């Protein structure tokens, strides 16, 4: 009886190998097509760059996908509705909150300036040699 069933068993094994091969080729092809549809984007935030592959359509969707919130005072190189293009660079400068006190009056400002001097320029502030300034103009701004 086993002699009779042996040719049928070999045929079933060949069929199984064929089915498995077709499934593997289909999965690999699907992965290759999906990976090929991804755009490569350089994302630069506060001086740090990273290259990211994405399937999102717009800059806003890309930021959402990455879990990045853009504050109302932050500077973004592209509008959130700008379409993603392969090889594009998206830059985000996060604003710092600065408390400026002049003659006892304190005002809150938001800036993407890097140094105290850049912030003074941005706000159009000038000082004479007799004015007392608490920070050096080359000092890095911190929140």
Phi and psi in degrees as a GROMACS rama.xvg file:
@    title "Ramachandran Plot"
@    xaxis  label "Phi"
@    yaxis  label "Psi"
@TYPE xy
-64.9138  -32.8932  UNK-2
-63.5297  -34.0068  UNK-3
-74.5684  -39.1701  UNK-4
-78.9473  -23.2265  UNK-5
-55.7048  -46.5869  UNK-6
-61.8577  -35.329  UNK-7
-68.9052  -36.046  UNK-8
-66.3732  -40.217  UNK-9
-64.2492  -39.4332  UNK-10
-65.4334  -40.2258  UNK-11
-64.0633  -40.4498  UNK-12
-64.8154  -42.3773  UNK-13
-63.1703  -40.2796  UNK-14
-64.4513  -41.2767  UNK-15
-62.995  -44.0297  UNK-16
-61.2789  -39.8413  UNK-17
-64.1726  -46.0407  UNK-18
-62.5793  -46.0872  UNK-19
-61.6979  -42.7328  UNK-20
-61.1045  -43.8509  UNK-21
-63.0898  -42.9568  UNK-22
-62.4822  -44.4906  UNK-23
-63.4514  -44.0858  UNK-24
-63.671  -41.3406  UNK-25
-63.0248  -45.7076  UNK-26
-62.9281  -45.0821  UNK-27
-63.3548  -42.9824  UNK-28
-62.9027  -42.7013  UNK-29
-61.561  -44.9729  UNK-30
-62.1664  -43.8204  UNK-31
-63.5201  -42.205  UNK-32
-65.9584  -44.9598  UNK-33
-62.7229  -44.3619  UNK-34
-65.013  -35.0384  UNK-35
-69.426  -22.2444  UNK-36
-81.7641  -11.2207  UNK-37
-74.5191  141.166  UNK-38
-96.8136  142.787  UNK-39
-97.5271  124.173  UNK-40
-124.441  139.262  UNK-41
-96.7878  122.636  UNK-42
-111.397  120.483  UNK-43
-116.391  119.503  UNK-44
-130.253  119.491  UNK-45
50.9658  45.398  UNK-46
88.819  -7.17175  UNK-47
-108.717  132.689  UNK-48
-113.013  145.469  UNK-49
-146.203  144.821  UNK-50
-97.4341  129.389  UNK-51
-130.168  137.36  UNK-52
-93.5069  136.123  UNK-53
-143.265  152.934  UNK-54
-110.459  6.89142  UNK-55
-71.5217  158.24  UNK-56
-94.3539  -32.9891  UNK-57
-126.505  165.205  UNK-58
-61.4283  -40.5374  UNK-59
-60.824  -44.6241  UNK-60
-64.3381  -38.1621  UNK-61
-61.076  -46.7197  UNK-62
-63.1577  -42.9883  UNK-63
-60.2556  -44.1651  UNK-64
-61.562  -33.9998  UNK-65
-86.8938  -4.76077  UNK-66
74.0314  32.0583  UNK-67
-108.119  126.377  UNK-68
-102.282  135.894  UNK-69
-103.156  119.32  UNK-70
-74.8309  162.557  UNK-71
-67.8814  -18.239  UNK-72
-101.487  -4.89966  UNK-73
-74.2  156.162  UNK-74
-110.536  126.491  UNK-75
-116.931  132.375  UNK-76
-66.0684  -25.0473  UNK-77
-130.886  151.444  UNK-78
-66.7869  152.368  UNK-79
-65.5897  -18.8493  UNK-80
-92.002  -0.452443  UNK-81
-65.8745  134.884  UNK-82
-73.6743  140.28  UNK-83
-70.2178  134.561  UNK-84
-124.296  144.739  UNK-85
-60.9763  128.825  UNK-86
89.767  -0.154411  UNK-87
-74.6647  155.83  UNK-88
-113.087  126.717  UNK-89
-110.375  123.521  UNK-90
-113.515  137.39  UNK-91
-129.459  121.033  UNK-92
-108.132  115.253  UNK-93
-81.2877  132.37  UNK-94
-77.9261  145.05  UNK-95
-101.968  146.75  UNK-96
-88.5933  127.425  UNK-97
-122.664  131.235  UNK-98
-99.4316  118.627  UNK-99
-109.876  121.135  UNK-100
-114.232  120.583  UNK-101
-125.923  121.408  UNK-102
51.4841  41.3356  UNK-103
86.2945  -11.2669  UNK-104
-94.4313  123.103  UNK-105
-104.306  132.345  UNK-106
-124.736  145.478  UNK-107
-95.8053  129.68  UNK-108
-126.511  157.141  UNK-109
-124.338  131.042  UNK-110
-146.251  152.405  UNK-111
-104.559  8.17615  UNK-112
-60.3212  148.898  UNK-113
-88.7977  -38.2155  UNK-114
-118.95  165.761  UNK-115
-60.7614  -41.3579  UNK-116
-61.9614  -42.2922  UNK-117
-62.5835  -38.6033  UNK-118
-64.4607  -43.8337  UNK-119
-59.1304  -42.5404  UNK-120
-63.5299  -45.1639  UNK-121
-58.8228  -39.0532  UNK-122
-89.8429  2.64626  UNK-123
59.0797  42.9738  UNK-124
-100.397  131.682  UNK-125
-126.544  151.02  UNK-126
-132.924  148.295  UNK-127
-90.4415  170.734  UNK-128
-67.5519  -13.4804  UNK-129
-91.4045  -11.6253  UNK-130
-75.6253  144.75  UNK-131
-99.2004  121.644  UNK-132
-116.571  130.627  UNK-133
-75.7184  -20.6447  UNK-134
-129.359  146.966  UNK-135
-72.6041  146.052  UNK-136
-64.0642  -24.1479  UNK-137
-91.1904  -0.933177  UNK-138
-67.5228  139.47  UNK-139
-73.805  133.572  UNK-140
-74.5024  139.837  UNK-141
-127.5  154.68  UNK-142
